[in-house]
Amino acid sequence: MSAAGACAFCALAAEPDGAQVVFRDEVAFAFLDHRPLFPGHLLVVPLVHAVTLPELAPQLVGPFFERVQLLTGAVQRGCAAAGSFVAMNNEVSQSVPHLHVHVVPRNPKDGLRGFFWPRRRYRDEEEAAAVARSIRAELDRG
């Protein structure tokens, strides 16, 4: 992982205090979004600093997206979701200048329409911790 100046995600990966971490290995770091679309909304970031997908080293693209795939399944199962929404921005609408993939659990008639996303905070840290535990349990199950 690069210090990459004042990158918030590099700092969070180095010192994850306060984050609900659900996954970390030598390639990627995943944690609950603090303002999720729905409970279980994850951000998956590569540990190597890259601002956009085109900047990610080619040899890391496959391993990184293998983690995104693994985490997407865990989110769906851990949140009892019918499906998921997986997305990333590259520069435009990218709130933190570090490549990150949103993995959002979805269900029919969940209210998510187009790009008007009703973001909300977790009720409290215990709710966030419980959602993170549920997803981690699914990762442990394989």
ROSE-4610 file (N, C-alpha, C; in Angstrom, 1 decimal, always signed):
// ROSE-4610
residu = [M/M/M/S/S/S/A/A/A/A/A/A/G/G/G/A/A/A/C/C/C/A/A/A/F/F/F/C/C/C/A/A/A/L/L/L/A/A/A/A/A/A/E/E/E/P/P/P/D/D/D/G/G/G/A/A/A/Q/Q/Q/V/V/V/V/V/V/F/F/F/R/R/R/D/D/D/E/E/E/V/V/V/A/A/A/F/F/F/A/A/A/F/F/F/L/L/L/D/D/D/H/H/H/R/R/R/P/P/P/L/L/L/F/F/F/P/P/P/G/G/G/H/H/H/L/L/L/L/L/L/V/V/V/V/V/V/P/P/P/L/L/L/V/V/V/H/H/H/A/A/A/V/V/V/T/T/T/L/L/L/P/P/P/E/E/E/L/L/L/A/A/A/P/P/P/Q/Q/Q/L/L/L/V/V/V/G/G/G/P/P/P/F/F/F/F/F/F/E/E/E/R/R/R/V/V/V/Q/Q/Q/L/L/L/L/L/L/T/T/T/G/G/G/A/A/A/V/V/V/Q/Q/Q/R/R/R/G/G/G/C/C/C/A/A/A/A/A/A/A/A/A/G/G/G/S/S/S/F/F/F/V/V/V/A/A/A/M/M/M/N/N/N/N/N/N/E/E/E/V/V/V/S/S/S/Q/Q/Q/S/S/S/V/V/V/P/P/P/H/H/H/L/L/L/H/H/H/V/V/V/H/H/H/V/V/V/V/V/V/P/P/P/R/R/R/N/N/N/P/P/P/K/K/K/D/D/D/G/G/G/L/L/L/R/R/R/G/G/G/F/F/F/F/F/F/W/W/W/P/P/P/R/R/R/R/R/R/R/R/R/Y/Y/Y/R/R/R/D/D/D/E/E/E/E/E/E/E/E/E/A/A/A/A/A/A/A/A/A/V/V/V/A/A/A/R/R/R/S/S/S/I/I/I/R/R/R/A/A/A/E/E/E/L/L/L/D/D/D/R/R/R/G/G/G]
num = [1/1/1/2/2/2/3/3/3/4/4/4/5/5/5/6/6/6/7/7/7/8/8/8/9/9/9/10/10/10/11/11/11/12/12/12/13/13/13/14/14/14/15/15/15/16/16/16/17/17/17/18/18/18/19/19/19/20/20/20/21/21/21/22/22/22/23/23/23/24/24/24/25/25/25/26/26/26/27/27/27/28/28/28/29/29/29/30/30/30/31/31/31/32/32/32/33/33/33/34/34/34/35/35/35/36/36/36/37/37/37/38/38/38/39/39/39/40/40/40/41/41/41/42/42/42/43/43/43/44/44/44/45/45/45/46/46/46/47/47/47/48/48/48/49/49/49/50/50/50/51/51/51/52/52/52/53/53/53/54/54/54/55/55/55/56/56/56/57/57/57/58/58/58/59/59/59/60/60/60/61/61/61/62/62/62/63/63/63/64/64/64/65/65/65/66/66/66/67/67/67/68/68/68/69/69/69/70/70/70/71/71/71/72/72/72/73/73/73/74/74/74/75/75/75/76/76/76/77/77/77/78/78/78/79/79/79/80/80/80/81/81/81/82/82/82/83/83/83/84/84/84/85/85/85/86/86/86/87/87/87/88/88/88/89/89/89/90/90/90/91/91/91/92/92/92/93/93/93/94/94/94/95/95/95/96/96/96/97/97/97/98/98/98/99/99/99/100/100/100/101/101/101/102/102/102/103/103/103/104/104/104/105/105/105/106/106/106/107/107/107/108/108/108/109/109/109/110/110/110/111/111/111/112/112/112/113/113/113/114/114/114/115/115/115/116/116/116/117/117/117/118/118/118/119/119/119/120/120/120/121/121/121/122/122/122/123/123/123/124/124/124/125/125/125/126/126/126/127/127/127/128/128/128/129/129/129/130/130/130/131/131/131/132/132/132/133/133/133/134/134/134/135/135/135/136/136/136/137/137/137/138/138/138/139/139/139/140/140/140/141/141/141/142/142/142]
x = [+0.9/+0.0/+0.9/+0.5/+1.3/+0.7/+1.6/+1.1/+0.2/+0.6/-0.2/-0.7/+0.2/-0.2/-1.3/-2.3/-3.4/-4.6/-4.4/-5.5/-6.2/-7.5/-8.3/-8.4/-8.5/-8.6/-7.2/-6.1/-4.8/-4.6/-5.1/-5.0/-5.9/-7.1/-8.0/-7.4/-6.9/-6.3/-5.1/-4.4/-3.2/-3.7/-4.7/-5.2/-6.8/-7.3/-8.8/-9.6/-9.1/-9.9/-11.2/-12.3/-13.6/-14.3/-13.6/-14.2/-14.7/-15.8/-16.3/-15.7/-14.5/-13.8/-14.4/-14.6/-15.2/-14.2/-13.1/-12.2/-10.8/-9.7/-8.4/-7.5/-6.8/-5.7/-4.6/-3.7/-2.6/-3.0/-4.2/-4.7/-5.7/-6.7/-7.8/-8.2/-9.0/-9.5/-11.0/-11.9/-13.3/-13.9/-14.7/-15.3/-16.7/-17.6/-18.9/-18.8/-19.6/-19.7/-20.4/-19.9/-20.5/-21.8/-22.2/-23.5/-24.0/-24.5/-24.9/-26.2/-26.3/-27.6/-28.5/-28.0/-28.7/-27.7/-28.1/-27.2/-26.4/-25.1/-24.3/-23.6/-23.8/-23.1/-21.7/-20.9/-19.4/-18.7/-17.5/-16.5/-15.3/-14.9/-13.8/-12.7/-11.5/-10.4/-9.2/-8.4/-7.1/-6.1/-5.3/-4.3/-3.2/-3.0/-2.0/-2.8/-2.3/-3.0/-3.1/-4.3/-4.6/-5.8/-5.9/-7.1/-8.2/-7.9/-8.9/-8.6/-9.5/-9.3/-8.2/-8.1/-7.0/-5.6/-5.6/-4.3/-3.9/-4.8/-4.5/-3.5/-2.4/-1.5/-2.2/-2.0/-2.7/-2.6/-1.5/-1.4/-2.3/-2.8/-3.7/-5.2/-5.5/-6.9/-7.7/-7.1/-7.8/-7.9/-6.8/-6.9/-7.9/-7.8/-8.7/-10.2/-10.5/-11.9/-12.3/-11.4/-11.7/-12.2/-11.6/-12.1/-13.4/-13.6/-14.9/-16.0/-15.7/-16.7/-17.0/-15.9/-16.1/-17.0/-16.7/-17.4/-18.8/-19.1/-20.4/-21.3/-20.8/-21.6/-21.8/-20.8/-20.9/-21.9/-21.9/-22.9/-24.3/-24.5/-25.9/-26.4/-25.5/-25.9/-26.0/-25.0/-25.0/-26.1/-26.6/-27.7/-29.1/-29.1/-30.3/-30.9/-30.1/-30.5/-30.7/-31.7/-32.0/-31.0/-30.2/-29.2/-28.3/-27.6/-26.7/-26.5/-26.0/-25.5/-24.1/-23.3/-21.8/-21.4/-20.7/-20.4/-19.1/-18.5/-17.4/-17.5/-17.0/-16.8/-15.3/-15.0/-13.6/-13.5/-13.1/-12.9/-14.2/-15.1/-16.4/-17.2/-17.7/-18.5/-17.7/-16.4/-15.6/-15.2/-15.9/-15.7/-14.4/-13.7/-12.4/-11.5/-10.4/-9.6/-8.7/-9.4/-8.7/-9.7/-9.3/-10.2/-11.0/-12.3/-13.1/-14.4/-14.8/-16.0/-17.0/-18.2/-19.4/-20.1/-20.3/-21.1/-22.3/-23.5/-24.7/-25.7/-26.2/-27.3/-28.6/-29.3/-30.5/-31.6/-32.8/-34.0/-35.1/-36.0/-37.1/-37.9/-38.2/-39.0/-38.3/-36.9/-36.2/-36.1/-36.7/-36.7/-35.6/-34.6/-33.4/-33.9/-33.9/-34.3/-33.2/-32.7/-31.8/-30.6/-30.2/-29.1/-29.5/-30.7/-31.2/-31.1/-30.0/-29.8/-30.0/-30.9/-31.3/-30.3/-29.1/-28.1/-28.5/-28.2/-28.5/-27.4/-27.3/-26.3/-26.9/-25.9/-26.4/-27.0/-28.0/-28.7/-27.7/-26.7/-25.6/-24.5/-23.4/-22.3/-22.6/-23.5/-23.9/-24.6/-25.4/-26.1/-25.0/-24.1/-23.0/-22.2/-21.8/-21.0/-21.7/-23.0/-23.8/-23.8/-24.0/-24.0/-22.6/-21.5/-20.2/-19.9/-20.4/-20.2/-20.9/-22.1/-22.9/-22.1/-21.5/-20.8/-19.5/-18.8/-17.6/-17.9/-19.0/-19.4/-19.6/-20.1/-20.3/-18.9/-18.0/-16.6/-16.0/-16.2/-15.6/-16.2/-17.4/-18.1/-17.5/-17.0/-16.4/-17.4]
y = [-1.2/+0.0/+1.2/+2.2/+3.4/+4.4/+5.3/+6.4/+7.3/+7.5/+8.3/+9.6/+10.3/+11.6/+11.5/+12.3/+12.4/+11.5/+10.4/+9.6/+9.0/+9.3/+8.8/+7.3/+6.6/+5.1/+4.5/+5.1/+4.5/+4.7/+5.8/+6.0/+5.0/+4.8/+3.9/+2.4/+2.1/+0.7/+0.5/+1.6/+1.5/+1.5/+2.3/+2.4/+2.3/+1.1/+0.9/+1.2/+1.8/+2.2/+2.9/+2.5/+3.2/+2.6/+1.8/+1.2/-0.2/-0.5/-1.9/-2.7/-3.3/-4.1/-5.4/-5.9/-7.2/-8.1/-7.5/-8.3/-7.5/-8.3/-7.7/-8.8/-8.7/-9.6/-8.8/-9.4/-8.7/-7.8/-8.0/-7.3/-6.3/-6.5/-5.6/-5.5/-4.5/-4.1/-3.8/-4.3/-4.0/-3.7/-2.6/-2.1/-1.6/-1.5/-1.0/+0.5/+1.0/+2.4/+3.0/+4.2/+4.8/+5.5/+5.7/+6.2/+5.3/+4.1/+3.1/+3.4/+2.9/+2.9/+1.9/+0.7/-0.2/-0.9/-1.4/-2.1/-3.2/-3.3/-4.2/-3.6/-2.3/-1.6/-1.5/-2.2/-2.3/-1.4/-1.0/-0.4/-1.3/-1.7/-2.6/-1.8/-1.7/-0.9/-1.7/-1.5/-2.2/-1.5/-2.4/-1.8/-1.0/-1.2/-0.4/+0.8/+2.0/+3.2/+3.4/+3.6/+3.9/+4.7/+5.8/+6.7/+6.1/+5.6/+5.0/+3.6/+2.9/+1.6/+1.6/+2.5/+2.5/+2.6/+3.2/+3.3/+2.1/+1.2/-0.1/-0.9/-1.4/-2.2/-3.4/-3.7/-4.8/-6.1/-6.5/-7.7/-7.8/-6.6/-6.6/-6.6/-6.3/-6.2/-7.5/-8.6/-9.9/-10.3/-10.2/-10.5/-9.6/-8.3/-7.4/-7.7/-8.0/-8.3/-9.7/-10.6/-11.9/-11.6/-10.6/-10.2/-9.6/-8.7/-8.1/-9.1/-10.1/-11.2/-12.0/-12.3/-13.1/-12.3/-11.0/-10.1/-9.9/-9.8/-9.6/-10.8/-12.0/-13.2/-13.2/-12.8/-12.7/-11.7/-10.6/-9.5/-10.0/-10.6/-11.1/-12.1/-13.1/-14.1/-13.5/-12.7/-12.2/-11.2/-10.6/-9.6/-10.2/-11.5/-12.1/-11.3/-10.9/-10.0/-10.9/-10.4/-11.2/-10.9/-9.9/-9.6/-8.5/-7.8/-6.7/-5.7/-4.6/-3.5/-3.4/-3.5/-3.4/-2.3/-1.3/-0.1/+0.6/+1.4/+2.3/+3.5/+4.6/+5.8/+6.0/+6.6/+7.0/+8.5/+9.1/+10.6/+11.3/+11.3/+12.0/+11.3/+12.1/+11.5/+10.6/+10.6/+9.8/+10.6/+10.4/+11.2/+11.1/+9.9/+9.8/+9.4/+10.1/+9.8/+8.5/+7.4/+6.1/+5.1/+4.3/+3.3/+2.6/+2.5/+1.7/+1.3/+0.1/-0.6/-0.6/-0.2/-0.2/-1.6/-2.3/-3.6/-3.3/-3.3/-2.9/-4.0/-4.5/-5.6/-5.0/-5.7/-5.3/-6.3/-5.8/-6.6/-5.9/-6.7/-6.1/-5.0/-4.0/-2.9/-2.3/-2.2/-1.7/-0.1/+0.5/+1.9/+2.6/+1.8/+2.3/+2.5/+3.7/+4.0/+4.9/+4.4/+5.2/+5.6/+6.8/+7.3/+8.3/+8.2/+8.9/+8.0/+8.0/+7.0/+7.5/+7.0/+7.5/+7.0/+7.7/+7.3/+7.6/+6.7/+6.9/+6.3/+6.7/+6.2/+4.9/+4.1/+3.0/+3.6/+2.9/+3.3/+3.6/+2.7/+2.9/+1.9/+2.0/+1.1/-0.4/-0.7/-2.1/-2.7/-1.9/-2.3/-2.5/-1.6/-1.7/-2.9/-3.2/-4.3/-5.6/-5.7/-6.9/-7.2/-6.2/-6.4/-6.9/-6.2/-6.6/-8.1/-8.5/-9.9/-10.9/-10.5/-11.4/-11.6/-10.6/-10.7/-11.5/-11.2/-12.0/-13.4/-13.8/-15.2/-15.9/-15.2/-15.8/-15.9/-15.0/-15.2/-16.4/-16.6/-17.8/-19.1/-19.1/-20.3/-20.6/-19.6/-19.9/-19.9]
z = [+0.0/+0.0/+0.0/-0.8/-0.9/+0.1/+0.7/+1.5/+0.7/-0.6/-1.5/-1.0/-0.3/+0.3/+1.3/+1.1/+2.1/+1.6/+1.0/+0.5/+1.7/+1.8/+2.9/+3.0/+1.8/+1.8/+2.2/+1.7/+2.1/+3.6/+4.2/+5.6/+6.4/+5.8/+6.5/+6.4/+5.3/+5.2/+6.2/+6.4/+7.3/+8.8/+9.1/+10.5/+10.4/+10.4/+10.2/+11.4/+12.4/+13.6/+13.2/+13.7/+13.3/+12.1/+11.3/+10.1/+10.4/+9.8/+9.9/+8.8/+9.1/+8.1/+7.9/+6.7/+6.4/+5.7/+5.1/+4.4/+4.2/+4.3/+4.0/+3.7/+2.6/+2.2/+1.6/+0.9/+0.2/-1.0/-1.5/-2.7/-2.4/-1.5/-1.3/+0.1/+0.4/+1.7/+1.4/+2.3/+2.1/+3.4/+3.4/+4.6/+4.3/+5.4/+5.2/+4.9/+3.9/+3.6/+4.8/+5.3/+6.5/+6.2/+4.9/+4.5/+3.4/+3.8/+2.9/+2.2/+0.9/+0.3/+1.0/+1.4/+2.2/+3.1/+4.2/+5.1/+4.3/+4.5/+3.8/+2.6/+2.3/+1.2/+1.5/+0.7/+0.9/+0.0/+0.4/-0.5/-0.6/-1.8/-1.9/-2.6/-2.0/-2.5/-2.7/-3.7/-3.8/-2.8/-2.2/-1.2/-1.9/-3.1/-3.9/-4.3/-4.1/-4.5/-6.0/-6.4/-7.8/-7.8/-8.5/-8.5/-9.3/-10.5/-11.3/-11.8/-12.4/-12.9/-14.0/-14.9/-15.9/-15.2/-14.0/-13.3/-12.5/-12.3/-11.6/-12.5/-11.9/-12.6/-13.2/-14.5/-15.2/-14.4/-13.8/-13.0/-11.8/-11.4/-10.2/-10.5/-11.8/-12.2/-11.9/-12.4/-12.2/-10.7/-9.9/-8.5/-7.7/-8.1/-7.4/-7.7/-8.9/-9.3/-8.8/-8.6/-7.9/-6.5/-5.8/-4.5/-4.5/-5.5/-5.7/-5.9/-6.7/-7.0/-5.7/-4.9/-3.7/-2.7/-2.6/-1.6/-2.1/-3.4/-3.9/-3.4/-3.6/-3.1/-1.6/-0.9/+0.6/+1.0/+0.3/+0.7/+0.4/-0.8/-1.1/-0.1/+0.3/+1.2/+2.6/+3.0/+4.4/+4.7/+3.7/+3.8/+3.3/+3.0/+2.5/+1.4/+0.4/-0.7/-1.9/-2.7/-4.0/-5.0/-4.9/-5.9/-5.4/-6.3/-5.9/-7.0/-6.6/-7.6/-7.3/-8.4/-8.3/-9.2/-8.7/-9.5/-9.0/-10.0/-9.6/-10.5/-9.9/-10.7/-11.0/-12.1/-12.4/-12.5/-11.5/-11.4/-11.2/-12.2/-12.1/-11.0/-10.0/-8.9/-8.0/-8.1/-7.2/-6.0/-4.9/-3.7/-3.0/-3.1/-2.6/-3.8/-4.1/-5.3/-5.0/-4.9/-4.8/-5.4/-6.3/-6.9/-5.8/-6.0/-5.1/-5.8/-5.4/-6.0/-5.0/-5.3/-4.4/-4.7/-3.6/-3.7/-2.8/-3.4/-2.7/-2.8/-1.6/-1.7/-2.2/-3.1/-3.7/-3.5/-3.4/-3.4/-4.2/-4.8/-5.5/-4.7/-5.4/-4.7/-3.5/-3.6/-2.5/-2.5/-3.5/-3.6/-4.4/-4.8/-5.5/-7.0/-7.4/-8.8/-9.5/-10.6/-11.3/-10.5/-10.5/-9.8/-8.7/-8.2/-7.0/-5.9/-5.2/-4.1/-2.8/-2.1/-0.7/+0.3/+0.5/+1.4/+2.8/+3.7/+5.2/+6.0/+7.2/+8.1/+8.8/+9.4/+10.2/+11.5/+12.0/+13.2/+14.3/+14.5/+15.5/+15.1/+15.9/+15.6/+15.7/+16.6/+16.7/+15.5/+14.9/+13.6/+12.6/+12.4/+11.4/+11.7/+13.0/+13.4/+13.1/+13.3/+13.0/+11.5/+10.7/+9.3/+8.8/+9.3/+9.0/+9.4/+10.6/+11.0/+10.1/+9.7/+8.8/+7.5/+6.9/+5.7/+5.9/+7.0/+7.3/+7.5/+8.1/+8.3/+6.9/+5.9/+4.6/+3.9/+4.2/+3.6/+4.2/+5.5/+6.2/+5.7/+5.3/+4.8/+3.4/+2.7/+1.4/+0.4]
